[in-house]
Amino acid sequence: MRILPIFAIITNSYTIELKERVVVEEKPDELNFVNAGSFIPGSVEKVIQQNFPQKQRNNFLANAMLNLGMIDVIGSGIKKMFTIQKQRFFPLPDYDLGDPNKVKVKIFGKVLNENYTRLLIKNPIMDLDIVMLLDKVQKGFQLSRDEHKLLKSTKLVEGRYPNLFVSSRIAAAIEEKARYIKYRGFDKKYYRDMIIDFIDKNGSASRREINDLLLNKLPDILTEKQKKSKINNLLAEMSSKLRIIENSGSRKYSRWVLAGR
């Protein structure tokens, strides 16, 4: 696990300099940090939801780390740390704010609950607020009534309040749905939108670029030859029938652009 970027996040979120060292404990599957000072935003949820600007206890250190690329934007570090853990399908960081003059943070590097991990893998665009609630459930933390109401509406948990658990049935259903989509592929509009978006962002697209864009998105049941034939048909439909794109290159070396541009 990379310590320095996390260290930058941990050491610049608090109010006063108490002249104490930041304690870092490294274990095979987790990192633990302890830092003296109160947590300005009051809660981690406030940071995530409102992008709370962090006051820097040591402006020189913060600016140096920013200039060296160790942190991206001062004030965005905590949310970024949560997002990175979500993208890695790991549990979210634990902030222990029980002591008003000390902050403890635990960063996980292992799976705690397979159902939670499967949900994230199969639904990578899940809202971070929902992931935070699911993370609380997998760790056995009690939700508030409002949190429970919100999470219950997603149907991602089972059990009776306050004893909840991440639903294995839902996780399995999402995994099965993902396998089905991979088998049958998406509808043509999905592929058309991908091509249009790529051309719009890059100005044009060669056939090789379109192949690279779509081949791994087409159903696994098709051979590579069949996938390329499907792309041929898609491009022909978009250019001849729908007149969305046109070939500004040659037949052999095509260069697709948006029609009328």
C-alpha angles and dihedrals in degrees: 000000000000109000105182100066090045090047089056090054094047099047100050106051103080141084116236137024108246094177092240128134124250106245114218120189116187120200129174093261105021148030122222124199129187120188131174117235138069122280106247101207092052095223138032090230089062091054093050098044100039102027087237110208110240118226110228117233091194108031093182092055093045094049092046091052091047092051091048092052094246090125127024107212125001106247097025099078101097095050090046090052090053091047092051092052090049091051090050089051090236129132114279121255117279117228114197107199097164092116110062091210099045137051124204122193129187121195114197126216099180142062116264100177124022094206091055091049093048091051091054094045093051096039106037095163094058111139113263092230090060092045089054090055092047088049090055090051094050090051093049095247115151117246124219117247091257092049090049091050091051095047093044089058089061091055089221095124136054135199133063122291125298093014102068134158135187108267114250089192092058092044090052092046092052090048091050091048090051091052091049093051090048089051099047098027128220126296120272093258090064091056093043091052091051092053093046092048092049093050092044091054097041103031094237143008133220121218089252091055091049090049090051089049098050112023096084091044095058120091116286090226090072123084118234089256091053091048092053090047089053090052089050090055092046093053091046091052093047093049105035105028106025096026092213096131137021137199111248092176133058130290090256097040104033122191112189122207134170111275116259096019 
